[in-house]
Amino acid sequence: MGTNTRSKGASHENGDVPDAGLRSLDHCKRFPFIFFLCPGFDVCRKGIKTTDKAGVCKPDKRALPPWRYRLRQQALPLIRWETPYLAWMQERLRTPALDSYFAITANLGTHTFFMVFLPMCFWCGQAWFGKGLVHILALGVFWTGFIKDFYSLPRPLSPPLQRITMSGSAALEYGFPSTHSANAVSVAVYGLLLLKSPENTLPPTMKLFLECLSYFYAASIVFGRLYCGMHGFLDVIVGSVTGVAIGMLEFYYGPMFDAFMHSSSWVAPAIACLVIVVLVRIHPEPADDCPCFDDSVAFAGVVIGLEFGSWTYGKIPWDPWVSHAYAGNGTVDVTPLGWGLNIVRIVFGVLIVFAWRETMKPLLLKGLPHLFRLIESCGFTLPRRFFTPASEYKSVPPGSRIDTLFPTASDFPRMVAGIRHPTTRGRSVSIGPQSAADAYETLAYRERQRRESVSSNQGLRNRSSNLDILGKSEDQAGRALASGAHKPPSADYEKIIAGNEAVLAPADEPTEQQSRAVDEKEVFALLVKPRVRYDVEVVTKLIVYTGIAWFAVALIPIIFEVVGLGTNHLQTY
């Protein structure tokens, strides 16, 4: 079992903040949901400008509009209320075997897993099923990401929870609602409805087995998010309800939508494309730098490519979905090809997808900044926070990892090693804040503890809470410094855990503001420095993932026909 490590690069000398969107010591100027850490909180919350020397909470710099801030504040107490119960449950249920099981099976609820395997539905003659899954996952990823960024609610606090995960980016997202739960439940509901439909001709035994497997799959993913400390009860409940709605929507209305799109002129997919672009444009701005938007953009590109690609069924020479083959369900029996030829088709298709991605991504990242600078000179810019405009950089560094939705060729050695050693395949147990939202929640807890300590005159005793980020390893001098209970010796230095830089404790008794600053340095030193994000990434993702879907749905099946791996000769008319 590994432990999560923090980069020393997360802490800058002289208190400098990272240049990629992470704000620490002046967060009160940017993040209204922790205004209670700032002097004059009541004034700032009411939208009245102040001129406090120590730190002004200016309304025009708020990260959330007041109405979104109020909604967030109403939901935040429930997230905090859940934490002790989640910690109690995790403490009593955890075993090494369950840790490995839930960490590994969590991958089965990710959109990356489905993105890798979805093209096979189209290459193995089950286009109708592949389209249904793409619609389901796209809706789940987009709308849960929409809600996550809208509310900007943190995950349950760690500690007391320990986060068990194999994904380095999952903990950087907000927690409400759970995308894993939405994906798993929507796929399970869709599968169950298909199994119970009159058109299902499977034997009763196989049908019962698949139904039980669907229930077990959904329950395992949903409960695993609680067990792994990644989500609270509210997160998985809302995520599951979202999944049920999406699964039913696709089952009852998806076929009609597909038939309409295929029978319409090019105007229908063009309008669908414009609607998707508008949805991307209105995606809420998060309070922190959150990768939810990246996944939404990628899936938006997938849906655009899917709709245009499936619209061409039977309209291009050598298309395996020739006239009347679509027939409302898009099914071709590929079993006569045999296992060997089908495996060759899949490998060949995957190579084409990777060739497209590895070719277009660097070309776009190199060429688009020039176009963006020209557009910016005309007064138009990408109105998105946390993305650096093209006028502020010369070029995107080669090899930049702009997304984690679809694996790169360099990821395969690690994936193979993970399969060979499943008990150690990247699983880590993380304790402490991992994102800016976590850090603010930790600071909010410390501030509450400090105020309770002052009001009850308990001093150091209240600082030894099991929710303190430094836990039992923090020395008495550090606790006294944070609580302001007594003057620390001038020779004492408080060390930040995980090998980060030390923070010097002042020789004089700290003021309340100085105590806050020390707390902030401690907490934000634990965070990994976020990468710089570039404005061209959004358009790059849209183009690359649109191409991936178009290749997988339409172009690769046509290439199969050209090179002799096609299925046209298997179809009957």
Legacy VTK file of the C-alpha trace (Angstrom):
# vtk DataFile Version 3.0
C-alpha trace
ASCII
DATASET POLYDATA
POINTS 573 float
0.000 0.000 0.000
1.501 3.280 -1.054
1.025 6.658 0.516
0.361 9.842 -1.300
3.343 12.155 -1.552
3.358 15.909 -1.909
5.656 17.872 -4.132
8.003 20.414 -2.636
7.207 22.538 -5.608
3.864 23.218 -4.015
5.526 25.550 -1.560
7.258 28.681 -2.805
9.840 30.702 -1.047
8.889 34.023 0.454
5.260 33.044 0.364
4.890 33.372 -3.404
1.763 31.778 -4.777
1.959 29.318 -7.674
1.366 30.721 -11.107
-1.250 28.199 -12.204
-4.299 29.404 -10.338
-3.643 28.260 -6.757
-4.325 31.010 -4.247
-3.416 30.614 -0.618
-2.586 33.573 1.575
-4.898 35.974 -0.233
-7.687 33.517 -0.811
-10.218 35.740 0.955
-10.024 38.125 -1.984
-10.941 35.367 -4.391
-13.033 32.782 -2.650
-16.181 34.138 -1.005
-17.227 30.881 0.588
-14.457 31.243 3.163
-14.999 34.946 3.816
-15.496 34.034 7.466
-11.709 33.661 7.631
-11.342 37.341 6.790
-11.778 40.427 8.955
-15.068 42.088 8.196
-16.771 38.927 7.001
-20.260 40.216 7.689
-19.598 43.376 5.699
-18.103 41.494 2.750
-20.895 38.944 2.698
-23.442 41.722 2.277
-21.602 43.043 -0.771
-20.281 46.245 0.839
-16.760 47.253 -0.117
-14.240 47.534 2.706
-10.738 48.972 2.936
-9.191 46.721 5.560
-5.386 46.924 5.302
-4.943 43.295 6.250
-6.958 41.891 3.386
-9.910 43.298 1.547
-12.757 41.050 0.434
-13.759 42.927 -2.676
-17.113 41.878 -4.125
-15.922 42.401 -7.708
-13.295 39.691 -7.209
-15.571 37.054 -5.815
-15.233 33.587 -7.272
-18.951 32.817 -6.908
-21.950 35.041 -7.558
-23.860 35.851 -4.358
-26.832 33.640 -5.262
-24.580 30.638 -5.932
-22.654 31.374 -2.767
-25.856 31.303 -0.712
-26.898 27.960 -2.227
-23.490 26.548 -1.454
-23.603 27.749 2.130
-26.960 26.030 2.619
-25.580 22.662 1.467
-22.156 22.873 3.131
-23.318 22.032 6.699
-24.704 18.706 5.479
-21.353 17.805 3.901
-19.644 18.582 7.215
-22.261 16.700 9.216
-21.616 13.513 7.226
-17.875 13.403 7.849
-17.790 11.831 11.358
-20.218 9.095 10.307
-18.205 8.321 7.181
-15.023 8.158 9.253
-16.691 5.833 11.768
-17.856 3.536 8.969
-14.475 3.526 7.254
-12.617 2.783 10.476
-14.744 -0.292 11.218
-14.910 -1.753 7.722
-11.435 -1.255 6.307
-9.266 -4.262 5.477
-6.358 -4.542 3.006
-8.424 -6.817 0.760
-11.370 -4.406 0.623
-9.005 -1.490 0.051
-7.632 -3.188 -3.064
-11.048 -4.344 -4.248
-12.794 -0.983 -4.064
-9.774 0.908 -5.416
-9.572 -1.386 -8.452
-13.307 -1.653 -9.117
-13.618 2.138 -8.956
-11.966 2.136 -12.386
-15.047 0.367 -13.762
-17.102 3.474 -13.021
-14.790 5.969 -14.716
-15.462 7.532 -18.088
-11.885 6.643 -19.081
-12.742 2.941 -18.795
-15.790 3.342 -20.991
-13.949 5.546 -23.487
-11.388 2.775 -24.044
-13.978 0.040 -24.601
-16.843 1.921 -26.277
-15.298 1.910 -29.793
-15.381 -1.884 -29.713
-19.191 -1.768 -29.744
-19.075 -0.102 -33.158
-16.337 -2.360 -34.504
-18.101 -5.508 -33.310
-21.432 -4.769 -34.968
-23.350 -3.292 -32.008
-23.560 0.381 -32.984
-26.949 0.881 -31.323
-25.591 -0.220 -27.939
-22.453 1.883 -28.312
-24.514 4.981 -29.103
-26.684 4.398 -26.075
-23.685 4.121 -23.766
-22.064 7.240 -25.226
-25.260 9.237 -24.671
-25.537 7.932 -21.109
-21.950 8.640 -20.139
-21.855 12.016 -21.863
-24.977 13.149 -20.020
-23.640 11.807 -16.727
-20.198 13.374 -17.023
-21.496 16.707 -18.273
-24.334 17.228 -15.803
-22.493 15.973 -12.729
-19.557 18.174 -13.728
-21.980 21.053 -14.256
-23.406 20.617 -10.753
-19.962 20.109 -9.210
-18.651 23.381 -10.560
-21.942 25.149 -9.838
-21.977 24.300 -6.116
-18.185 23.943 -5.633
-18.753 21.709 -2.617
-15.672 19.982 -1.164
-15.248 16.280 -0.607
-15.569 14.966 2.973
-12.687 16.247 5.073
-9.446 14.275 5.320
-8.528 13.561 8.080
-10.472 11.923 9.716
-11.223 10.186 6.407
-8.505 8.457 4.442
-8.895 8.611 0.667
-8.182 5.390 -1.191
-7.795 5.924 -4.911
-5.865 4.942 -8.012
-6.586 8.212 -9.789
-4.416 11.243 -9.295
-7.029 13.660 -10.606
-10.242 12.386 -9.000
-9.503 13.997 -5.628
-8.907 17.355 -7.336
-12.556 17.536 -8.356
-15.420 18.632 -6.166
-17.444 15.922 -4.478
-21.109 16.754 -5.113
-22.518 14.824 -6.891
-20.620 11.588 -7.555
-19.822 11.033 -11.233
-18.796 7.435 -10.514
-22.228 6.749 -9.027
-24.030 8.433 -11.915
-22.051 6.462 -14.514
-22.434 3.104 -12.782
-26.134 3.469 -11.975
-27.055 4.810 -15.423
-25.297 1.924 -17.176
-26.868 -0.597 -14.778
-30.373 0.856 -15.220
-29.990 0.929 -18.995
-28.802 -2.677 -18.985
-31.627 -3.819 -16.715
-34.249 -2.150 -18.893
-32.795 -3.846 -21.963
-32.829 -7.212 -20.201
-36.478 -6.768 -19.220
-37.615 -5.526 -22.625
-39.821 -7.807 -24.785
-37.147 -7.814 -27.521
-34.692 -9.596 -25.234
-34.239 -13.208 -26.389
-31.571 -14.344 -23.928
-32.138 -17.599 -22.014
-33.726 -17.076 -18.574
-30.596 -18.257 -16.757
-28.325 -15.837 -18.602
-30.866 -13.057 -18.155
-30.981 -13.627 -14.382
-27.191 -13.728 -14.177
-26.823 -10.425 -16.041
-29.506 -8.779 -13.912
-27.718 -9.812 -10.708
-24.420 -8.633 -12.187
-25.934 -5.226 -12.988
-27.246 -4.764 -9.448
-23.942 -5.889 -7.941
-21.931 -3.621 -10.243
-23.912 -0.503 -9.351
-24.002 -1.262 -5.613
-20.277 -2.023 -5.542
-19.302 1.232 -7.248
-21.651 3.386 -5.151
-20.688 1.864 -1.799
-17.038 1.890 -2.827
-17.100 5.684 -3.118
-18.167 5.868 0.534
-15.687 3.216 1.641
-12.786 4.928 -0.140
-13.570 8.256 1.534
-14.060 9.978 -1.812
-17.723 10.916 -1.378
-20.410 11.434 1.224
-23.950 10.091 1.418
-25.452 13.129 -0.309
-22.940 12.854 -3.157
-23.748 9.240 -4.014
-27.507 9.641 -3.494
-27.776 12.570 -5.903
-25.350 10.893 -8.306
-27.389 7.680 -8.254
-30.688 9.508 -8.812
-29.081 11.325 -11.731
-27.933 7.985 -13.117
-31.418 6.470 -12.872
-32.930 9.423 -14.740
-30.287 9.295 -17.474
-30.614 5.530 -17.957
-34.390 5.731 -18.300
-34.171 8.743 -20.615
-31.863 6.918 -23.015
-33.868 3.690 -22.972
-37.248 5.286 -23.688
-36.245 8.190 -25.944
-32.796 7.331 -27.301
-33.981 5.157 -30.234
-36.424 7.831 -31.399
-33.689 10.466 -31.248
-31.283 8.263 -33.226
-33.876 7.535 -35.911
-34.694 11.237 -36.239
-31.032 12.241 -36.514
-30.282 9.585 -39.129
-33.304 10.385 -41.297
-32.793 14.169 -41.219
-30.569 16.316 -43.398
-27.173 17.598 -42.310
-28.981 20.415 -40.488
-29.954 18.104 -37.602
-26.398 17.110 -36.570
-25.271 20.694 -37.175
-27.898 21.990 -34.740
-26.941 19.284 -32.243
-23.329 20.434 -32.542
-24.285 24.060 -31.860
-26.365 23.055 -28.829
-23.415 21.122 -27.403
-21.052 24.069 -27.943
-23.530 26.369 -26.176
-23.724 23.944 -23.235
-19.933 23.982 -22.994
-20.000 27.772 -23.059
-22.512 28.050 -20.190
-20.696 25.525 -18.001
-20.412 27.263 -14.600
-17.126 28.773 -13.488
-15.837 26.874 -10.429
-14.514 28.595 -7.343
-11.240 26.652 -7.633
-9.224 25.151 -10.455
-11.261 21.959 -11.019
-10.772 19.415 -13.870
-14.527 18.776 -14.225
-14.709 21.189 -17.152
-11.973 19.292 -19.002
-13.954 16.049 -18.935
-17.128 17.835 -20.014
-15.354 19.367 -23.011
-13.875 16.017 -24.025
-17.247 14.273 -23.897
-18.841 17.159 -25.769
-16.402 16.469 -28.583
-17.223 12.759 -28.435
-20.956 13.417 -28.851
-20.369 15.823 -31.757
-18.266 13.226 -33.560
-20.763 10.488 -32.729
-23.770 12.328 -34.147
-22.010 13.390 -37.342
-20.461 9.957 -37.766
-23.687 8.018 -37.272
-25.545 10.439 -39.544
-23.301 9.254 -42.403
-24.391 5.601 -41.977
-25.007 4.222 -45.471
-24.256 7.573 -47.145
-20.572 6.981 -47.934
-19.213 4.349 -50.365
-17.889 1.203 -48.672
-19.811 2.101 -45.514
-20.669 -1.142 -43.653
-23.939 0.470 -42.554
-25.243 0.399 -46.118
-28.809 1.287 -47.076
-31.352 -0.413 -44.830
-28.581 -1.919 -42.657
-29.140 0.784 -40.042
-32.760 -0.353 -39.686
-33.237 1.543 -36.451
-30.821 -0.595 -34.403
-27.498 -0.679 -36.235
-26.583 -4.330 -35.718
-24.260 -6.548 -37.765
-23.335 -10.093 -36.740
-19.522 -10.325 -36.771
-19.222 -13.821 -35.286
-18.589 -15.402 -38.731
-15.341 -13.426 -38.883
-13.947 -15.468 -36.017
-12.009 -14.425 -32.923
-8.727 -13.877 -34.728
-10.025 -11.441 -37.323
-12.103 -9.549 -34.770
-9.038 -9.081 -32.556
-7.082 -7.807 -35.562
-9.902 -5.339 -36.291
-9.863 -4.022 -32.725
-6.066 -3.649 -32.593
-6.025 -1.952 -35.986
-8.805 0.426 -34.936
-7.064 1.328 -31.666
-3.844 2.104 -33.555
-5.728 4.460 -35.881
-7.311 6.274 -32.917
-3.956 6.720 -31.195
-2.343 7.875 -34.439
-5.032 10.558 -34.808
-4.684 11.705 -31.210
-0.884 11.739 -31.105
-0.734 13.603 -34.428
-3.453 16.216 -34.003
-2.823 17.165 -30.399
0.721 18.580 -30.876
-0.257 20.198 -34.181
-3.198 22.006 -32.609
-1.269 23.039 -29.500
1.412 24.493 -31.754
-0.815 26.246 -34.261
-3.826 27.429 -32.276
-1.973 29.957 -30.041
-1.233 32.093 -33.129
-4.909 32.064 -34.098
-5.971 32.828 -30.533
-3.618 35.822 -30.351
-5.110 37.151 -33.565
-8.627 36.699 -32.205
-7.593 38.297 -28.908
-6.191 41.316 -30.766
-9.695 41.817 -32.180
-11.117 42.029 -28.670
-12.346 38.449 -28.296
-10.955 36.116 -25.634
-11.868 32.813 -24.055
-13.847 33.953 -20.985
-12.703 31.114 -18.733
-10.979 31.455 -15.383
-7.800 29.439 -14.670
-6.911 29.276 -18.382
-3.930 31.378 -19.456
-4.678 33.499 -22.557
-2.428 33.044 -25.591
-1.099 36.587 -25.259
0.602 35.611 -21.984
2.663 32.668 -23.272
4.791 31.948 -26.324
3.990 28.277 -26.807
2.538 25.258 -25.044
5.379 23.072 -23.689
5.820 19.878 -25.749
4.389 16.773 -24.129
1.877 18.668 -21.992
-0.751 16.330 -20.551
-3.887 18.348 -21.184
-6.346 15.598 -20.264
-6.646 12.196 -18.627
-9.852 11.021 -20.270
-8.201 8.856 -22.927
-4.867 7.126 -22.169
-1.775 7.942 -24.193
0.609 5.427 -25.716
3.059 6.065 -22.868
0.418 4.945 -20.350
0.313 1.362 -21.584
3.471 0.087 -19.805
2.053 1.326 -16.505
-1.345 -0.208 -17.276
0.255 -3.564 -18.135
2.306 -3.471 -14.940
-0.866 -2.727 -13.008
-2.585 -5.771 -14.465
0.395 -7.992 -13.609
0.487 -6.675 -10.029
-3.154 -5.857 -9.206
-2.610 -5.404 -5.469
-0.159 -2.533 -5.918
-1.295 -0.951 -9.176
-1.007 2.673 -8.187
-3.350 2.472 -5.218
-2.561 5.087 -2.615
-4.011 6.147 0.702
-4.005 9.915 1.039
-4.431 11.809 4.282
-4.750 15.553 4.223
-5.930 18.160 1.716
-5.330 17.389 -1.949
-7.092 20.293 -3.622
-7.671 23.966 -2.958
-11.237 23.180 -1.886
-9.869 20.692 0.670
-7.444 23.298 1.943
-10.136 25.911 2.440
-12.306 23.401 4.267
-9.380 22.520 6.536
-8.752 26.202 7.241
-12.439 26.702 7.983
-12.313 23.853 10.481
-9.201 25.299 12.131
-10.815 28.708 12.390
-13.879 27.198 14.020
-11.671 25.294 16.454
-9.730 28.457 17.235
-12.904 30.381 18.006
-14.289 27.569 20.136
-10.972 27.428 21.962
-11.054 31.123 22.744
-14.687 31.086 23.830
-14.294 28.075 26.110
-10.794 28.941 27.415
-9.629 25.426 26.693
-6.602 26.458 24.648
-4.417 23.579 23.662
-6.942 20.817 24.348
-9.187 21.883 21.486
-6.214 21.969 19.119
-5.607 18.228 19.555
-8.696 17.282 17.555
-8.497 14.272 15.296
-9.460 16.533 12.401
-6.286 18.652 12.691
-4.267 18.246 9.539
-1.009 17.721 11.413
-2.587 15.235 13.801
-0.537 13.737 16.598
2.770 14.542 14.902
2.405 18.273 15.527
4.456 19.431 18.512
3.178 21.434 21.433
4.829 24.619 20.229
3.061 24.402 16.901
-0.310 23.855 18.564
0.273 26.775 20.857
1.167 28.926 17.886
-2.015 28.009 16.006
-4.243 28.590 19.013
-2.442 31.683 20.271
-2.450 30.268 23.794
1.104 31.216 24.837
4.355 32.631 23.501
6.445 29.994 21.721
10.227 29.930 22.210
12.073 31.851 19.510
14.271 28.853 18.632
11.316 26.636 17.770
10.421 25.994 14.156
7.255 24.274 13.074
7.901 21.599 10.429
5.332 20.831 7.785
4.743 17.132 7.207
5.643 15.247 4.025
9.085 16.841 3.675
7.950 20.316 2.713
9.678 23.512 3.710
9.597 24.665 7.301
7.588 27.648 8.472
9.287 29.921 10.968
7.294 30.622 14.112
7.533 34.276 15.065
9.271 35.144 18.296
6.468 37.360 19.516
3.030 36.167 20.426
1.124 35.847 17.145
-1.933 37.874 16.403
-5.076 36.264 15.038
-4.087 37.324 11.531
-0.585 35.852 11.945
-2.071 32.586 13.170
-4.216 32.423 10.066
-1.180 33.049 7.873
0.752 30.231 9.551
-2.194 27.878 9.119
-2.477 28.798 5.466
1.210 28.179 4.833
0.991 24.795 6.507
-2.061 23.657 4.592
-1.158 24.992 1.164
2.366 23.590 1.414
0.745 20.137 1.307
-0.852 20.707 -2.092
0.743 19.709 -5.359
1.270 22.756 -7.533
-1.410 22.813 -10.249
-0.260 22.748 -13.827
-0.598 25.786 -16.025
-3.682 25.524 -18.225
-3.840 27.171 -21.632
-6.801 28.644 -23.466
-6.109 26.535 -26.573
-6.764 23.349 -24.583
-10.536 23.722 -24.877
-10.607 23.855 -28.678
-7.882 21.199 -28.887
-9.962 18.789 -26.814
-13.087 19.469 -28.865
-11.326 18.780 -32.160
-9.326 15.764 -30.969
-12.256 14.007 -29.297
-14.635 14.863 -32.118
-12.162 13.160 -34.427
-11.789 10.139 -32.138
-15.545 9.575 -32.128
-15.890 10.181 -35.868
-13.112 7.719 -36.614
-14.508 5.099 -34.233
-18.104 5.393 -35.460
-17.796 5.960 -39.213
-14.316 6.221 -40.708
-12.639 3.161 -39.169
-15.471 0.793 -40.248
-15.038 2.173 -43.784
-11.267 1.634 -43.562
-11.994 -1.942 -42.496
-13.897 -2.435 -45.753
-11.087 -0.947 -47.844
-8.334 -3.130 -46.314
-10.365 -6.328 -46.359
-11.463 -6.438 -42.707
-15.033 -5.314 -43.344
-18.441 -6.842 -42.721
-20.407 -5.886 -45.841
-20.245 -9.424 -47.161
-21.945 -10.660 -43.953
-25.085 -8.558 -44.367
-28.306 -9.830 -45.864
-30.825 -7.589 -47.587
LINES 1 574
573 0 1 2 3 4 5 6 7 8 9 10 11 12 13 14 15 16 17 18 19 20 21 22 23 24 25 26 27 28 29 30 31 32 33 34 35 36 37 38 39 40 41 42 43 44 45 46 47 48 49 50 51 52 53 54 55 56 57 58 59 60 61 62 63 64 65 66 67 68 69 70 71 72 73 74 75 76 77 78 79 80 81 82 83 84 85 86 87 88 89 90 91 92 93 94 95 96 97 98 99 100 101 102 103 104 105 106 107 108 109 110 111 112 113 114 115 116 117 118 119 120 121 122 123 124 125 126 127 128 129 130 131 132 133 134 135 136 137 138 139 140 141 142 143 144 145 146 147 148 149 150 151 152 153 154 155 156 157 158 159 160 161 162 163 164 165 166 167 168 169 170 171 172 173 174 175 176 177 178 179 180 181 182 183 184 185 186 187 188 189 190 191 192 193 194 195 196 197 198 199 200 201 202 203 204 205 206 207 208 209 210 211 212 213 214 215 216 217 218 219 220 221 222 223 224 225 226 227 228 229 230 231 232 233 234 235 236 237 238 239 240 241 242 243 244 245 246 247 248 249 250 251 252 253 254 255 256 257 258 259 260 261 262 263 264 265 266 267 268 269 270 271 272 273 274 275 276 277 278 279 280 281 282 283 284 285 286 287 288 289 290 291 292 293 294 295 296 297 298 299 300 301 302 303 304 305 306 307 308 309 310 311 312 313 314 315 316 317 318 319 320 321 322 323 324 325 326 327 328 329 330 331 332 333 334 335 336 337 338 339 340 341 342 343 344 345 346 347 348 349 350 351 352 353 354 355 356 357 358 359 360 361 362 363 364 365 366 367 368 369 370 371 372 373 374 375 376 377 378 379 380 381 382 383 384 385 386 387 388 389 390 391 392 393 394 395 396 397 398 399 400 401 402 403 404 405 406 407 408 409 410 411 412 413 414 415 416 417 418 419 420 421 422 423 424 425 426 427 428 429 430 431 432 433 434 435 436 437 438 439 440 441 442 443 444 445 446 447 448 449 450 451 452 453 454 455 456 457 458 459 460 461 462 463 464 465 466 467 468 469 470 471 472 473 474 475 476 477 478 479 480 481 482 483 484 485 486 487 488 489 490 491 492 493 494 495 496 497 498 499 500 501 502 503 504 505 506 507 508 509 510 511 512 513 514 515 516 517 518 519 520 521 522 523 524 525 526 527 528 529 530 531 532 533 534 535 536 537 538 539 540 541 542 543 544 545 546 547 548 549 550 551 552 553 554 555 556 557 558 559 560 561 562 563 564 565 566 567 568 569 570 571 572
